[in-house]
Amino acid sequence: MGTRKHIIDVARNLFSEYSYLGVSMSDIAKKLNITKAALYYHFTGKVELYTEVLNEAFGDLSLSVSEVFNEKTVDKRLHKLIKNYLDFGLKEKNLVKSVMLKLSPTNTQIRKHIVQLKKQRVDLIYPVIEEMFADNRVKKIVNKELLVSLLIGTMDGLILEYSFLNKKIRSDKVADQIVEVLL
C-alpha cells in the first residue's frame, strides 16, 4: 500500500471514530508514528486530507450501491440498496453524519464538497427509484425526487438514531420493512 493511501486509511478511521472536529493533524501523525512535517509533505492540510477521505468513502458507498444491479427484481434491488446503505452508514457513522448534518467546520471548501457528495448520493439512488416507476410499482402521482429524498432521509435518520444510541441494527429486517412501506 502506498504512503498516501495508508495516511488516508488511518485518517478515515480516526475521522469515522471522532469526527472532523475531533481529530487534528497531530493526532493523525501520532497514529501513523510520523512527524507532522511528514504528514504535510503528502497533504497541504486537514481540509485536503478530509476531502480525500470523503471521496474514498463515497467511492466505497458507490461500489456498495452498484451491487444492487446484480439483483433480478426491483424489489430485491431496493432491498439491497437499503441494506447496503444502512450497513455502510453505520460502519462510517461519523463520516456519514458529517455529510448528512454538515458537522464539519464552517470551512467553505468542505461545505461545498459535502453538498456535491449529497447530490452524487441522490444520483446513486435515483435509478432504482426510476425502475420502481417503470415497473408501475409506485403511483404515478408520487414525485420521483420526493421519493428519493424520503428514502435517503429515512435511511439517514435511522443511521443517526442507531449510531447516537449506539444500538445494533438488523439492516436486512429494516430493509424488508422499508420495502414493504414503499411497494
LINHU-V955036 format. One record per run of one state. SS is the DSSP state (2 for helix, 1 for strand, 0 for the rest). FROM is the first residue (numbers start at 1). TO is the last residue. Records with the same first field share a line. If there is no record, write none. Layout:
BEGIN
SS->FROM-TO + FROM-TO
END
This chain:
BEGIN
0->1-2 + 19-24 + 33-35 + 43-45 + 71-73 + 92-92 + 102-107 + 135-143 + 165-170 + 183-183
2->3-18 + 25-32 + 36-42 + 46-70 + 74-91 + 93-101 + 108-134 + 144-164 + 171-182
END
